[in-house]
Amino acid sequence: MLKKTLLLMLTAAFLVAISGCNTVHGVGQDLEAAGEGIQDASE
């Protein structure tokens, strides 16, 4: 059950992120921002 919920949440987040990006450049910026957020959280 937990795996299904986690997969559903990740899929939903991925779809929202993709729908917010109109170009490949936008996807790159979003991925970079997400990576920086994860990096900052780990510090």
N, CA, C and O atoms as a Tinker XYZ file with bonds, in Angstrom:
   172  protein
     1  N      0.829000   -1.201000    0.000000    73     2
     2  CA     0.000000    0.000000    0.000000    64     1     3
     3  C      0.867000    1.256000    0.000000    63     2     4     5
     4  O      0.586000    2.211000   -0.725000    81     3
     5  N      1.916000    1.252000    0.812000    73     3     6
     6  CA     2.803000    2.414000    0.884000    64     5     7
     7  C      3.506000    2.634000   -0.442000    63     6     8     9
     8  O      3.676000    3.775000   -0.871000    81     7
     9  N      3.919000    1.553000   -1.100000    73     7    10
    10  CA     4.603000    1.680000   -2.384000    64     9    11
    11  C      3.666000    2.269000   -3.437000    63    10    12    13
    12  O      4.080000    3.106000   -4.239000    81    11
    13  N      2.415000    1.836000   -3.436000    73    11    14
    14  CA     1.445000    2.363000   -4.402000    64    13    15
    15  C      1.197000    3.845000   -4.155000    63    14    16    17
    16  O      1.122000    4.630000   -5.100000    81    15
    17  N      1.071000    4.226000   -2.896000    73    15    18
    18  CA     0.841000    5.628000   -2.555000    64    17    19
    19  C      2.030000    6.483000   -2.960000    63    18    20    21
    20  O      1.860000    7.560000   -3.533000    81    19
    21  N      3.236000    6.006000   -2.663000    73    19    22
    22  CA     4.448000    6.740000   -3.018000    64    21    23
    23  C      4.573000    6.875000   -4.530000    63    22    24    25
    24  O      4.901000    7.949000   -5.036000    81    23
    25  N      4.315000    5.794000   -5.248000    73    23    26
    26  CA     4.382000    5.838000   -6.706000    64    25    27
    27  C      3.359000    6.811000   -7.274000    63    26    28    29
    28  O      3.662000    7.560000   -8.202000    81    27
    29  N      2.167000    6.804000   -6.729000    73    27    30
    30  CA     1.122000    7.719000   -7.185000    64    29    31
    31  C      1.523000    9.175000   -6.937000    63    30    32    33
    32  O      1.319000   10.032000   -7.797000    81    31
    33  N      2.087000    9.451000   -5.773000    73    31    34
    34  CA     2.511000   10.811000   -5.449000    64    33    35
    35  C      3.641000   11.272000   -6.364000    63    34    36    37
    36  O      3.629000   12.404000   -6.846000    81    35
    37  N      4.614000   10.399000   -6.603000    73    35    38
    38  CA     5.729000   10.758000   -7.483000    64    37    39
    39  C      5.257000   10.977000   -8.913000    63    38    40    41
    40  O      5.710000   11.899000   -9.591000    81    39
    41  N      4.355000   10.136000   -9.361000    73    39    42
    42  CA     3.812000   10.289000  -10.715000    64    41    43
    43  C      3.053000   11.603000  -10.843000    63    42    44    45
    44  O      3.209000   12.317000  -11.834000    81    43
    45  N      2.235000   11.923000   -9.849000    73    43    46
    46  CA     1.482000   13.171000   -9.873000    64    45    47
    47  C      2.432000   14.372000   -9.867000    63    46    48    49
    48  O      2.223000   15.330000  -10.611000    81    47
    49  N      3.459000   14.324000   -9.042000    73    47    50
    50  CA     4.424000   15.426000   -8.979000    64    49    51
    51  C      5.152000   15.576000  -10.317000    63    50    52    53
    52  O      5.390000   16.691000  -10.782000    81    51
    53  N      5.503000   14.443000  -10.928000    73    51    54
    54  CA     6.187000   14.473000  -12.225000    64    53    55
    55  C      5.295000   15.100000  -13.290000    63    54    56    57
    56  O      5.752000   15.924000  -14.082000    81    55
    57  N      4.027000   14.709000  -13.310000    73    55    58
    58  CA     3.103000   15.251000  -14.304000    64    57    59
    59  C      2.882000   16.750000  -14.113000    63    58    60    61
    60  O      2.799000   17.498000  -15.087000    81    59
    61  N      2.789000   17.179000  -12.876000    73    59    62
    62  CA     2.626000   18.617000  -12.605000    64    61    63
    63  C      3.873000   19.371000  -13.053000    63    62    64    65
    64  O      3.774000   20.445000  -13.645000    81    63
    65  N      5.037000   18.814000  -12.772000    73    63    66
    66  CA     6.285000   19.471000  -13.174000    64    65    67
    67  C      6.400000   19.560000  -14.689000    63    66    68    69
    68  O      6.803000   20.593000  -15.224000    81    67
    69  N      6.049000   18.489000  -15.378000    73    67    70
    70  CA     6.137000   18.483000  -16.837000    64    69    71
    71  C      5.117000   19.441000  -17.448000    63    70    72    73
    72  O      5.424000   20.132000  -18.420000    81    71
    73  N      3.922000   19.490000  -16.897000    73    71    74
    74  CA     2.897000   20.368000  -17.458000    64    73    75
    75  C      3.250000   21.840000  -17.254000    63    74    76    77
    76  O      2.778000   22.701000  -17.997000    81    75
    77  N      4.069000   22.126000  -16.262000    73    75    78
    78  CA     4.482000   23.500000  -16.011000    64    77    79
    79  C      5.618000   23.959000  -16.904000    63    78    80    81
    80  O      5.943000   25.146000  -16.939000    81    79
    81  N      6.223000   23.034000  -17.624000    73    79    82
    82  CA     7.355000   23.360000  -18.481000    64    81    83
    83  C      6.924000   23.286000  -19.940000    63    82    84    85
    84  O      6.442000   22.251000  -20.401000    81    83
    85  N      7.096000   24.368000  -20.650000    73    83    86
    86  CA     6.694000   24.390000  -22.052000    64    85    87
    87  C      7.841000   24.067000  -22.993000    63    86    88    89
    88  O      7.619000   23.761000  -24.164000    81    87
    89  N      9.066000   24.133000  -22.487000    73    87    90
    90  CA    10.217000   23.886000  -23.358000    64    89    91
    91  C     11.215000   22.981000  -22.655000    63    90    92    93
    92  O     11.149000   22.781000  -21.442000    81    91
    93  N     12.133000   22.442000  -23.429000    73    91    94
    94  CA    13.205000   21.621000  -22.861000    64    93    95
    95  C     14.055000   22.464000  -21.918000    63    94    96    97
    96  O     14.518000   21.974000  -20.888000    81    95
    97  N     14.257000   23.715000  -22.266000    73    95    98
    98  CA    15.023000   24.625000  -21.405000    64    97    99
    99  C     14.330000   24.782000  -20.054000    63    98   100   101
   100  O     14.989000   24.814000  -19.015000    81    99
   101  N     13.024000   24.878000  -20.070000    73    99   102
   102  CA    12.255000   24.995000  -18.828000    64   101   103
   103  C     12.383000   23.750000  -17.977000    63   102   104   105
   104  O     12.480000   23.841000  -16.753000    81   103
   105  N     12.385000   22.577000  -18.616000    73   103   106
   106  CA    12.558000   21.322000  -17.880000    64   105   107
   107  C     13.923000   21.311000  -17.210000    63   106   108   109
   108  O     14.048000   20.915000  -16.052000    81   107
   109  N     14.943000   21.746000  -17.937000    73   107   110
   110  CA    16.291000   21.794000  -17.372000    64   109   111
   111  C     16.368000   22.717000  -16.171000    63   110   112   113
   112  O     17.014000   22.391000  -15.175000    81   111
   113  N     15.719000   23.854000  -16.257000    73   111   114
   114  CA    15.717000   24.797000  -15.133000    64   113   115
   115  C     14.998000   24.198000  -13.928000    63   114   116   117
   116  O     15.455000   24.344000  -12.794000    81   115
   117  N     13.875000   23.526000  -14.172000    73   115   118
   118  CA    13.121000   22.918000  -13.074000    64   117   119
   119  C     13.925000   21.811000  -12.410000    63   118   120   121
   120  O     13.939000   21.705000  -11.183000    81   119
   121  N     14.596000   20.985000  -13.209000    73   119   122
   122  CA    15.418000   19.915000  -12.640000    64   121   123
   123  C     16.576000   20.487000  -11.837000    63   122   124   125
   124  O     16.927000   19.961000  -10.780000    81   123
   125  N     17.162000   21.557000  -12.336000    73   123   126
   126  CA    18.258000   22.199000  -11.617000    64   125   127
   127  C     17.767000   22.764000  -10.277000    63   126   128   129
   128  O     18.433000   22.612000   -9.253000    81   127
   129  N     16.620000   23.405000  -10.293000    73   127   130
   130  CA    16.057000   23.971000   -9.065000    64   129   131
   131  C     15.719000   22.862000   -8.066000    63   130   132   133
   132  O     15.949000   23.010000   -6.866000    81   131
   133  N     15.176000   21.760000   -8.565000    73   131   134
   134  CA    14.853000   20.636000   -7.682000    64   133   135
   135  C     16.120000   20.058000   -7.074000    63   134   136   137
   136  O     16.154000   19.746000   -5.884000    81   135
   137  N     17.159000   19.913000   -7.881000    73   135   138
   138  CA    18.436000   19.401000   -7.383000    64   137   139
   139  C     19.041000   20.315000   -6.333000    63   138   140   141
   140  O     19.585000   19.846000   -5.333000    81   139
   141  N     18.949000   21.611000   -6.559000    73   139   142
   142  CA    19.481000   22.566000   -5.578000    64   141   143
   143  C     18.679000   22.504000   -4.280000    63   142   144   145
   144  O     19.242000   22.616000   -3.191000    81   143
   145  N     17.366000   22.326000   -4.401000    73   143   146
   146  CA    16.536000   22.212000   -3.201000    64   145   147
   147  C     16.905000   20.984000   -2.383000    63   146   148   149
   148  O     16.975000   21.046000   -1.155000    81   147
   149  N     17.136000   19.882000   -3.055000    73   147   150
   150  CA    17.535000   18.649000   -2.367000    64   149   151
   151  C     18.899000   18.826000   -1.726000    63   150   152   153
   152  O     19.129000   18.399000   -0.594000    81   151
   153  N     19.806000   19.465000   -2.468000    73   151   154
   154  CA    21.148000   19.694000   -1.944000    64   153   155
   155  C     21.095000   20.586000   -0.701000    63   154   156   157
   156  O     21.767000   20.305000    0.291000    81   155
   157  N     20.317000   21.636000   -0.747000    73   155   158
   158  CA    20.193000   22.540000    0.397000    64   157   159
   159  C     19.568000   21.819000    1.598000    63   158   160   161
   160  O     19.968000   22.052000    2.739000    81   159
   161  N     18.617000   20.969000    1.350000    73   159   162
   162  CA    17.953000   20.240000    2.430000    64   161   163
   163  C     18.906000   19.269000    3.095000    63   162   164   165
   164  O     18.782000   19.000000    4.289000    81   163
   165  N     19.862000   18.736000    2.335000    73   163   166
   166  CA    20.778000   17.745000    2.890000    64   165   167
   167  C     21.890000   18.373000    3.720000    63   166   168   169
   168  O     22.575000   17.674000    4.467000    81   167
   169  N     22.072000   19.667000    3.599000    73   167   170
   170  CA    23.162000   20.342000    4.327000    64   169   171
   171  C     22.813000   20.680000    5.741000    63   170   172
   172  O     23.635000   21.246000    6.461000    81   171
